[in-house]
Amino acid sequence: MLLAIKLGFAFVLMALWLMLTAAQNQEPAGKPIGSISTRGDLIVLTLDEGVLGHSNLFDLAKHTLRFTPDSGGYRVENAAFTWDPAFGDELPVRPRTSVALHEFAFPFSGRNWDTLTVDATGSIGFGGGVTIGRFDELQSAAKALVTKTPAICVFMKPRMSGPRYVKALPDRIVITWTLTEPAGGIQDFTWTPTVNRFQAVLSKNGTIQMSYDDIAAQDAIVGVYPAAAGPVATDVSRIGAVDLSSLKPSDGPFATVYESFHYLSLPNPRDLTCSVLRALGDKFDFLAYYSDFRIDNQEAGTPSNGPLGSGPPGGAVTGIAASQGGLASYCSAGRFQWQYIQPVYVGSNQMQEQPPAGLTDTNNRNIGFYMRQLGRRTPDGRIPAYDYALSQIGHEMGHRWSAFVSARVKDELIPLGPTHWARGLQAPAPFPFQRPTEASAMGGGVWQDNSDGTFTQLDDDYYVPATGYSYLDLYLMGFMARSEVPDFFILRNLEAAGRDANGHPMFKADRFRITIEDVIAAEGPRLPDVDHSQKQFNTGMVMVVEHGKKPSRELIERVNGIRVAWTDYFATVTGHRASMTATVK
């Protein structure tokens, strides 16, 4: 039954991806949103004024907000800063913790609550936790919270972590957060932890006080969200998206009142593409975008998509479980294939040529974990330049072909992904980028069969540090014949079984043999085949700058560094069976 559930979930994910792709292909054509110029081999997209809206960054440090109940809503006051330095008891280290109120019940959203939920992301939930989608913009997520679980967002920012403290008094409860933004990872904006210290005081009479002692982050949701029900909810004049720093007690009362602190809006990816292709022509297979401004996204990296254009010499690619479509919406006559859907910020970890000197990390998904190992390959002990950037671009552009296929074994259709190769898929890279043993940049792992029902994971399914592509990837890319793909397997029902003498994790699992012919039985042969497939590709490296500005020196140097590293990486991990240029010519 468990296997059936897992397979069912995989099919749901695949169906969702196909639905999103179909919807994408039906969307109207993008439009230019700025002017295009070139700087050597780099492209400069200067945005039109206001196309990404305006940022609204946090301005309440060393401030206290007081929300006072009145007529079924709240009046808000920007009061003198107050802070209780005695935090009380630390809560258990987990994303959300239920806290019982023993001294009084807190009146909120039409009820008296004797239990509340304290989230590590800076919010308090009533009847459940507070969540938003992984890629939701804070400015839109703040509006959507109106219809969700009753909540108080003190400094609601996804991906934060750190200790929380609770002190219960007869007339109030004090909740204090000391959080950091995520640090050290490929999707992070900082190499080291940051300090974000804030506090909420919930009083017996329903008053809510929020105080901000030390805040490093600039984006978050702050506000009070009673349940959107009854006549109050239909009175939109009482749902206030406001500037909290300017409110006075005479304003309101507001049934719901909040402010979203955020960076510039995400661009429409088709608009980015059309801006480039209409100005420079349909001569790019891939497009990667970088900027010296941040956008309203909690992750430094970017997803990817595209119309799966044919590229020269033409002919749609089949047999990879992804269909071509929507070329016109990307302003392409047929060549353009895949792209980043938003620019990567120049100040993020993944745009640094090197991590800070001496960086270490115990998390094997962060580059700091591998610094010593990777440094052994160079005379100066430094790791390869722009390793995080190569992880991102290698992985995202790999989605042009992977990882969507299934395998048909006898009468069973076995998904090997979808979107990323399953953790238990045997997916070693025949042409590793920098380590002797690497799993595919698209997921899967390198598994050692111990012949006793256990399997040792020699490399995991994460794409850090930058890794090569698997035999199956290279077949789907058109760089390897079906006869060159060795039989592989997929592990199901993985169950942890300790570690080996070298610290590699071990698992008990059920092993199922897969062949390339099983993949072809499910998807049909890859066409054009290896003798006729495209082998030369071109990536447009685009610097996106705000209206009236020029690309910074830092942006130019880093994008050019990534451009050079990307062409070398692609040749290496394809075994020099294909080549990548990154030029405007």
TIVO-517885 format. One record per residue (C-alpha): x, y, z; residue in three letters; residue number from 1. Coordinates in steps of 0.25 Angstrom, whole numbers, plus 2048, in hexadecimal, padded with zeros to 3 digits. Each point is the difference from the previous one (the first is absolute). Layout:
REM residues N
   xx   yy   zz  resn  resi
    X    Y    Z   ALA   NUM
...
END
This chain:
REM residues 585
   xx   yy   zz  resn  resi
  800  800  800   MET     1
  80B  80A  804   LEU     2
  807  7FD  7F2   LEU     3
  7F3  803  7F9   ALA     4
  7FE  80D  808   ILE     5
  80E  804  7FC   LYS     6
  7FE  7FD  7F1   LEU     7
  7F3  807  801   GLY     8
  806  80C  805   PHE     9
  80B  800  7F6   ALA    10
  7F6  7FF  7F5   PHE    11
  7F8  80C  806   VAL    12
  80D  808  800   LEU    13
  803  7FC  7F1   MET    14
  7F1  804  7FD   ALA    15
  802  80D  807   LEU    16
  80D  803  7F8   TRP    17
  7F9  7FD  7F3   LEU    18
  7F4  809  803   MET    19
  809  80B  804   LEU    20
  808  7FE  7F3   THR    21
  7F3  800  7F8   ALA    22
  7FB  80C  807   ALA    23
  80D  807  7FD   GLN    24
  800  7FC  7F1   ASN    25
  7F2  807  7FF   GLN    26
  804  80D  806   GLU    27
  801  80C  7F7   PRO    28
  80D  805  7FA   ALA    29
  809  807  809   GLY    30
  804  80F  7FD   LYS    31
  80C  808  801   PRO    32
  802  807  80E   ILE    33
  80C  807  7FE   GLY    34
  80C  804  7F6   SER    35
  80B  7F6  7FC   ILE    36
  80E  803  7FE   SER    37
  80D  7F8  800   THR    38
  80D  801  808   ARG    39
  80A  7F6  7F9   GLY    40
  7FA  7F2  801   ASP    41
  7F5  805  80B   LEU    42
  7F2  805  7FD   ILE    43
  7FB  80C  808   VAL    44
  7F1  801  802   LEU    45
  7FD  80E  806   THR    46
  7F1  7FF  805   LEU    47
  7F6  80A  7FD   ASP    48
  7FC  809  80B   GLU    49
  7F7  7F9  80B   GLY    50
  7FE  7F3  7F9   VAL    51
  803  7F8  80C   LEU    52
  7F9  80A  80A   GLY    53
  807  806  80C   HIS    54
  807  7F9  80C   SER    55
  7FB  803  80E   ASN    56
  80B  7FC  80A   LEU    57
  7FE  7FE  80F   PHE    58
  801  80D  808   ASP    59
  7FB  7FC  80E   LEU    60
  80D  7FD  807   ALA    61
  801  805  80E   LYS    62
  7F1  803  7FF   HIS    63
  7F4  7FA  807   THR    64
  7F2  7FE  7FA   LEU    65
  7F4  800  809   ARG    66
  7F3  7F9  7FB   PHE    67
  7F4  804  809   THR    68
  7F3  7F9  7FE   PRO    69
  7F4  80A  7FC   ASP    70
  7F2  7FD  7FA   SER    71
  804  7F2  7FB   GLY    72
  80D  805  7FA   GLY    73
  80D  806  804   TYR    74
  806  80E  801   ARG    75
  80F  801  7FE   VAL    76
  80A  809  807   GLU    77
  80F  801  7FD   ASN    78
  804  801  80E   ALA    79
  80D  803  808   ALA    80
  809  7F4  7FF   PHE    81
  7FF  7F6  80B   THR    82
  807  7F3  803   TRP    83
  7FF  7F5  80A   ASP    84
  80F  7FB  802   PRO    85
  7FB  7F4  808   ALA    86
  7FC  7F6  7F5   PHE    87
  7FB  7F4  809   GLY    88
  800  7F2  7FB   ASP    89
  806  7FB  7F3   GLU    90
  7F7  7F8  7F7   LEU    91
  804  7F3  7FA   PRO    92
  808  801  7F3   VAL    93
  7F6  7FD  7F5   ARG    94
  7F9  808  7F6   PRO    95
  7F3  802  808   ARG    96
  7FC  7FE  80E   THR    97
  7F3  800  807   SER    98
  7FF  808  80D   VAL    99
  7F6  7FF  80A   ALA   100
  7FB  80C  808   LEU   101
  7FD  7FD  80E   HIS   102
  7FE  80E  806   GLU   103
  7F5  805  7F7   PHE   104
  7FA  7FE  7F2   ALA   105
  804  80A  7F6   PHE   106
  7F4  806  7F8   PRO   107
  803  800  7F1   PHE   108
  7F7  7FE  7F4   SER   109
  7F3  7FF  807   GLY   110
  806  7F5  80A   ARG   111
  807  7FF  80D   ASN   112
  80C  7F7  7FD   TRP   113
  807  7F8  80B   ASP   114
  80A  7FA  7F5   THR   115
  809  807  7F6   LEU   116
  80A  7FC  7F6   THR   117
  80E  807  7FF   VAL   118
  807  7FE  7F3   ASP   119
  80F  801  7FD   ALA   120
  7FC  80A  7F5   THR   121
  7FC  80B  809   GLY   122
  7F1  7FE  801   SER   123
  7F5  7FB  80A   ILE   124
  7F5  7F7  7FB   GLY   125
  7F2  7FD  806   PHE   126
  7FB  7F3  7FD   GLY   127
  80C  7FC  7F7   GLY   128
  80D  806  7FB   GLY   129
  803  80B  7F5   VAL   130
  805  7FC  7F3   THR   131
  802  806  7F2   ILE   132
  805  7F9  7F3   GLY   133
  80F  7FE  7FD   ARG   134
  800  80A  7F5   PHE   135
  7F5  80A  805   ASP   136
  803  80E  7FF   GLU   137
  7FE  807  80E   LEU   138
  7F8  80B  7FA   GLN   139
  7F6  7F6  7FB   SER   140
  801  7F6  80B   ALA   141
  7FD  80B  80A   ALA   142
  7F2  802  7F9   LYS   143
  7FE  7F1  7FF   ALA   144
  801  7FE  80F   LEU   145
  7F3  808  802   VAL   146
  7F9  7F3  7FD   THR   147
  808  7F6  808   LYS   148
  802  7FC  80E   THR   149
  7FF  80B  80A   PRO   150
  80E  805  803   ALA   151
  809  80B  805   ILE   152
  80C  803  7F7   CYS   153
  80A  806  809   VAL   154
  80B  7FF  7F5   PHE   155
  7FB  7F5  7F7   MET   156
  80C  7FC  7F7   LYS   157
  801  7F2  7FA   PRO   158
  80D  7F8  802   ARG   159
  804  806  80D   MET   160
  805  7F8  80C   SER   161
  805  801  80E   GLY   162
  7FB  800  80E   PRO   163
  7F3  805  806   ARG   164
  7FC  803  80E   TYR   165
  7F3  801  808   VAL   166
  7FE  807  80D   LYS   167
  7F2  7FF  806   ALA   168
  7FB  80A  80A   LEU   169
  7F2  802  806   PRO   170
  7FC  80B  7F7   ASP   171
  808  7FD  7F3   ARG   172
  809  7F7  7F9   ILE   173
  80D  804  7FA   VAL   174
  806  7F9  7F3   ILE   175
  80E  803  7FC   THR   176
  807  7FC  7F3   TRP   177
  80F  800  7FD   THR   178
  801  7FB  7F2   LEU   179
  809  800  7F4   THR   180
  7FE  800  7F2   GLU   181
  805  7F3  7F9   PRO   182
  80F  801  7FE   ALA   183
  80B  7F8  7F8   GLY   184
  7F7  7FA  7F6   GLY   185
  7FE  801  7F1   ILE   186
  7F3  807  801   GLN   187
  804  809  80B   ASP   188
  804  80F  801   PHE   189
  80A  7FF  80B   THR   190
  80C  7F7  803   TRP   191
  7FE  802  80F   THR   192
  7F4  801  80A   PRO   193
  7F9  80D  801   THR   194
  7F9  806  80D   VAL   195
  7F1  802  800   ASN   196
  7FB  803  80E   ARG   197
  7F2  803  802   PHE   198
  7F5  7FF  80A   GLN   199
  7F1  7FF  802   ALA   200
  7F8  802  80C   VAL   201
  7F2  7FB  801   LEU   202
  7F7  806  80B   SER   203
  7F4  7FB  807   LYS   204
  7F8  80B  7FB   ASN   205
  803  7FD  7F1   GLY   206
  80B  80A  7FE   THR   207
  80B  7FC  7F7   ILE   208
  80E  806  801   GLN   209
  80B  7FD  7F6   MET   210
  80E  806  802   SER   211
  80D  7FF  7F7   TYR   212
  80D  800  807   ASP   213
  80A  7FC  7F5   ASP   214
  7FC  7FD  7F2   ILE   215
  80A  7FC  7F5   ALA   216
  7F5  7FB  7F6   ALA   217
  7F9  80B  7F8   GLN   218
  7F4  7F8  7FB   ASP   219
  7F4  7FA  808   ALA   220
  7F1  800  803   ILE   221
  7FC  808  80C   VAL   222
  7F1  800  805   GLY   223
  7F4  7FB  807   VAL   224
  7F7  7F6  7F8   TYR   225
  7F3  7FC  807   PRO   226
  7F8  7F5  7F9   ALA   227
  7FA  806  7F3   ALA   228
  7F1  7FD  804   ALA   229
  7F3  807  802   GLY   230
  7FC  80E  7FC   PRO   231
  80E  806  804   VAL   232
  807  7F8  7F6   ALA   233
  7F7  806  7F5   THR   234
  803  80E  804   ASP   235
  80D  802  7F7   VAL   236
  801  80E  806   SER   237
  804  7F9  80D   ARG   238
  80B  7F7  7FA   ILE   239
  80C  809  800   GLY   240
  80D  7FE  7F8   ALA   241
  806  80C  807   VAL   242
  80D  807  803   ASP   243
  801  7FC  80F   LEU   244
  80B  80A  803   SER   245
  7F6  80B  7FD   SER   246
  7F3  7FC  807   LEU   247
  7FA  807  80B   LYS   248
  7F6  7FB  80B   PRO   249
  7F5  809  7F8   SER   250
  802  7F7  7F4   ASP   251
  7F7  7F4  7FE   GLY   252
  7FB  7F8  807   PRO   253
  805  7F5  7F7   PHE   254
  7FA  7F2  800   ALA   255
  80D  7FB  7F9   THR   256
  80C  809  7FF   VAL   257
  80E  7FC  7FB   TYR   258
  80C  805  7F8   GLU   259
  808  7F8  7F6   SER   260
  80F  804  800   PHE   261
  806  7FB  7F3   HIS   262
  80A  802  7F4   TYR   263
  7FC  803  7F2   LEU   264
  7F5  7F7  7F9   SER   265
  804  7F3  7F8   LEU   266
  801  803  7F1   PRO   267
  7F8  7F8  7F6   ASN   268
  80A  7F6  7FB   PRO   269
  7FA  801  7F2   ARG   270
  802  80F  800   ASP   271
  80F  7FE  803   LEU   272
  801  7F7  7F5   THR   273
  7F9  808  7F6   CYS   274
  808  80C  804   SER   275
  80D  7F9  7FC   VAL   276
  7FB  7F8  7F4   LEU   277
  7F9  80C  7F9   ARG   278
  80C  809  801   ALA   279
  80B  7F6  7FD   LEU   280
  7F9  7F5  7F8   GLY   281
  7FD  7F1  803   ASP   282
  80E  7FB  801   LYS   283
  800  7FB  80F   PHE   284
  7FD  7F2  805   ASP   285
  800  804  80E   PHE   286
  7FF  80E  808   LEU   287
  805  802  80E   ALA   288
  7FD  80D  807   TYR   289
  807  807  80B   TYR   290
  7FE  80E  807   SER   291
  806  809  80A   ASP   292
  7F2  802  807   PHE   293
  7F8  7F6  808   ARG   294
  7F2  7FB  7FD   ILE   295
  7F4  7FC  808   ASP   296
  805  7F1  802   ASN   297
  805  7F9  80D   GLN   298
  80A  7F8  7F8   GLU   299
  80D  805  7F9   ALA   300
  7FF  7F7  7F4   GLY   301
  7F5  7FE  7F6   THR   302
  7F7  7F5  7FA   PRO   303
  800  7FF  7F1   SER   304
  7F7  7FD  7F4   ASN   305
  7FF  802  7F1   GLY   306
  7F9  7FC  7F3   PRO   307
  80A  7F4  7FD   LEU   308
  804  806  7F2   GLY   309
  807  7F7  7F7   SER   310
  80D  808  7FE   GLY   311
  808  7FE  7F3   PRO   312
  7FF  7F7  7F8   PRO   313
  7F1  7FF  804   GLY   314
  7F6  7F6  803   GLY   315
  7F9  7FF  80D   ALA   316
  806  7F6  80B   VAL   317
  7F8  7F4  803   THR   318
  802  7F5  80A   GLY   319
  803  809  80C   ILE   320
  7F1  801  805   ALA   321
  800  80F  7FE   ALA   322
  7F9  806  7F4   SER   323
  804  80C  7F8   GLN   324
  7F6  80C  800   GLY   325
  7FE  80E  803   GLY   326
  80B  805  7F7   LEU   327
  7F8  80D  7FB   ALA   328
  7FE  804  80F   SER   329
  80F  801  801   TYR   330
  802  807  7F3   CYS   331
  808  7F5  7FA   SER   332
  7FF  7FB  7F2   ALA   333
  804  7F2  805   GLY   334
  80E  800  806   ARG   335
  7FE  805  80E   PHE   336
  7FF  7F4  80A   GLN   337
  802  804  80F   TRP   338
  803  80B  80A   GLN   339
  801  805  80E   TYR   340
  7F2  806  803   ILE   341
  806  80B  809   GLN   342
  80D  807  802   PRO   343
  80A  7FB  80A   VAL   344
  804  80B  80A   TYR   345
  80F  804  7FF   VAL   346
  802  801  80F   GLY   347
  7FB  7F2  802   SER   348
  809  7F4  804   ASN   349
  7FF  7F9  7F3   GLN   350
  805  80C  7F9   MET   351
  80D  801  808   GLN   352
  80D  7FB  7F9   GLU   353
  804  7FA  80D   GLN   354
  7FA  7FE  80D   PRO   355
  807  807  80C   PRO   356
  80E  7FB  804   ALA   357
  7FF  7F6  80A   GLY   358
  7F2  7FC  7FF   LEU   359
  7FB  7F3  806   THR   360
  7F3  7FA  801   ASP   361
  7FA  7F3  806   THR   362
  7F4  800  7F6   ASN   363
  804  7F7  7F4   ASN   364
  7F7  808  7F7   ARG   365
  808  80D  801   ASN   366
  80D  802  7F9   ILE   367
  808  803  80E   GLY   368
  7FF  7F1  802   PHE   369
  808  7FD  7F4   TYR   370
  80B  80B  801   MET   371
  80B  7F7  804   ARG   372
  7FD  7F5  7F7   GLN   373
  7FE  809  7F3   LEU   374
  80C  809  804   GLY   375
  80A  7F4  7FE   ARG   376
  7FE  801  7F1   ARG   377
  806  80E  7FF   THR   378
  80E  805  803   PRO   379
  7FB  80B  808   ASP   380
  7F6  7F8  808   GLY   381
  7F4  807  7FB   ARG   382
  7F4  7FA  7FB   ILE   383
  7FC  801  7F1   PRO   384
  7FA  80E  7FD   ALA   385
  7F1  803  801   TYR   386
  7FD  7F2  805   ASP   387
  7F2  804  805   TYR   388
  7FD  807  7F3   ALA   389
  804  7F4  7F8   LEU   390
  7F7  7F7  809   SER   391
  7F4  809  7FD   GLN   392
  802  802  7F1   ILE   393
  804  7F1  7FD   GLY   394
  7F4  7FB  808   HIS   395
  7F6  80A  7FA   GLU   396
  804  7FF  7F2   MET   397
  801  7F1  801   GLY   398
  7F0  801  802   HIS   399
  7FF  802  7F1   ARG   400
  802  7F1  7FF   TRP   401
  7FE  7FA  80E   SER   402
  7FB  7FB  809   ALA   403
  7F2  7FC  7FB   PHE   404
  801  7F2  7FA   VAL   405
  7FA  7F3  806   SER   406
  804  7F2  7FD   ALA   407
  7F7  7F4  7FD   ARG   408
  804  7F3  806   VAL   409
  7F7  7F5  7FC   LYS   410
  7F2  806  803   ASP   411
  804  80A  80A   GLU   412
  803  80F  7FC   LEU   413
  80B  805  80A   ILE   414
  802  80F  801   PRO   415
  80F  803  801   LEU   416
  7FD  80E  805   GLY   417
  7F8  808  7FD   PRO   418
  807  80E  7FE   THR   419
  80C  7FB  808   HIS   420
  805  7F2  800   TRP   421
  7FB  7F8  80C   ALA   422
  80A  7FF  80B   ARG   423
  801  7F1  7FF   GLY   424
  803  800  7F1   LEU   425
  80E  7FB  7FD   GLN   426
  806  80C  7F8   ALA   427
  80F  801  7FF   PRO   428
  807  80A  7F7   ALA   429
  809  7FA  7F6   PRO   430
  807  80E  7FE   PHE   431
  801  806  80E   PRO   432
  803  80F  802   PHE   433
  809  800  80C   GLN   434
  7FF  7F4  809   ARG   435
  803  7F1  7FC   PRO   436
  7F2  7FC  804   THR   437
  7F4  809  7FC   GLU   438
  7F1  7FD  7FF   ALA   439
  7F8  808  7F5   SER   440
  7FE  80F  801   ALA   441
  7F1  7FC  7FE   MET   442
  7FF  7F7  80D   GLY   443
  801  7F1  803   GLY   444
  80C  7FB  807   GLY   445
  80C  7F7  7FF   VAL   446
  7FD  7F3  807   TRP   447
  809  7F5  804   GLN   448
  7F8  7F2  801   ASP   449
  806  7F9  80C   ASN   450
  7F9  7F3  7FB   SER   451
  7FA  7FE  80E   ASP   452
  7F3  809  7FE   GLY   453
  807  80D  804   THR   454
  805  80B  7F7   PHE   455
  80B  80A  803   THR   456
  7FD  80E  7FA   GLN   457
  80E  805  7FA   LEU   458
  7FA  80D  7FB   ASP   459
  7F2  806  803   ASP   460
  7F5  806  7F7   ASP   461
  804  80E  803   TYR   462
  807  809  7F5   TYR   463
  80A  806  809   VAL   464
  80C  800  7FE   PRO   465
  7FF  802  7F1   ALA   466
  7FF  7F2  7F9   THR   467
  7FF  7F9  7F3   GLY   468
  7F4  7F9  7F9   TYR   469
  7FC  7F2  800   SER   470
  801  7F6  7F5   TYR   471
  7F0  801  7FF   LEU   472
  801  80F  7FF   ASP   473
  80B  800  7F5   LEU   474
  7F7  7F6  7F8   TYR   475
  7F4  809  802   LEU   476
  809  80C  7FC   MET   477
  803  7F9  7F3   GLY   478
  80F  7FF  804   PHE   479
  800  7F1  802   MET   480
  7FB  7F4  7F9   ALA   481
  7F6  7F6  806   ARG   482
  80B  7F5  7FF   SER   483
  809  808  809   GLU   484
  7F6  801  80C   VAL   485
  803  7F5  80A   PRO   486
  7F5  7F9  807   ASP   487
  7FD  808  80D   PHE   488
  7F6  7FE  80B   PHE   489
  7F6  808  80A   ILE   490
  7FF  7FD  80F   LEU   491
  7F3  800  806   ARG   492
  7FB  800  80F   ASN   493
  80D  807  804   LEU   494
  803  7FE  80F   GLU   495
  80C  805  808   ALA   496
  80A  7F6  804   ALA   497
  80B  808  806   GLY   498
  80D  804  7FA   ARG   499
  80C  7F9  7FB   ASP   500
  80F  802  804   ALA   501
  801  80C  7F7   ASN   502
  7F4  807  805   GLY   503
  7F7  7FD  7F4   HIS   504
  7F2  7FE  803   PRO   505
  7FA  7F1  7FF   MET   506
  7F2  7FC  7FD   PHE   507
  7F8  7F4  7FF   LYS   508
  7F8  800  7F3   ALA   509
  7F9  7F8  7F5   ASP   510
  808  800  7F3   ARG   511
  7FA  800  7F3   PHE   512
  808  7FE  7F3   ARG   513
  7FD  80B  7F5   ILE   514
  806  800  7F1   THR   515
  800  80B  7F6   ILE   516
  7F7  7F7  7F8   GLU   517
  7F6  801  80B   ASP   518
  800  80F  7FF   VAL   519
  7FE  7FF  7F1   ILE   520
  7F5  7F7  802   ALA   521
  7F9  80A  808   ALA   522
  804  80D  7F8   GLU   523
  804  7FC  7F3   GLY   524
  80E  802  7FA   PRO   525
  808  80D  802   ARG   526
  7FF  807  7F3   LEU   527
  808  806  7F9   PRO   528
  809  7F5  804   ASP   529
  80F  801  804   VAL   530
  804  801  7F2   ASP   531
  7F7  80B  7FC   HIS   532
  7FE  808  80D   SER   533
  804  80E  803   GLN   534
  80E  801  806   LYS   535
  803  80F  800   GLN   536
  7F9  809  809   PHE   537
  800  80F  803   ASN   538
  7FC  807  80D   THR   539
  7FC  80E  801   GLY   540
  806  806  80D   MET   541
  7F7  80C  804   VAL   542
  802  80B  80A   MET   543
  7F3  806  804   VAL   544
  801  80E  806   VAL   545
  7F6  80A  805   GLU   546
  7FB  80C  7F8   HIS   547
  80B  80B  7FE   GLY   548
  80B  7F7  806   LYS   549
  80C  7F9  7FA   LYS   550
  805  7F2  804   PRO   551
  80A  801  80C   SER   552
  80E  7FC  7FF   ARG   553
  7FD  7F5  809   GLU   554
  7F5  7FB  7F7   LEU   555
  808  800  7F4   ILE   556
  80C  7F9  806   GLU   557
  7F7  7F5  806   ARG   558
  7F7  7FD  7F4   VAL   559
  80C  800  7F7   ASN   560
  807  7F6  80A   GLY   561
  7F4  7F7  800   ILE   562
  7FF  801  7F1   ARG   563
  80F  7FB  7FE   VAL   564
  7FE  7F5  80B   ALA   565
  7F2  7FB  7FA   TRP   566
  807  7FD  7F2   THR   567
  80B  7F8  806   ASP   568
  7F6  7F9  80A   TYR   569
  7F7  7FC  7F4   PHE   570
  80B  7FA  7F8   ALA   571
  806  7F8  80C   THR   572
  7F3  7FA  805   VAL   573
  7FB  7FC  7F2   THR   574
  80E  7F9  7FD   GLY   575
  803  80A  7F5   HIS   576
  7F5  7FA  7F8   ARG   577
  7F9  80E  800   ALA   578
  804  80E  801   SER   579
  7FA  80D  806   MET   580
  803  80E  7FC   THR   581
  7FB  80D  807   ALA   582
  801  80B  7F6   THR   583
  7F7  80A  7F9   VAL   584
  805  7FD  7F2   LYS   585
END
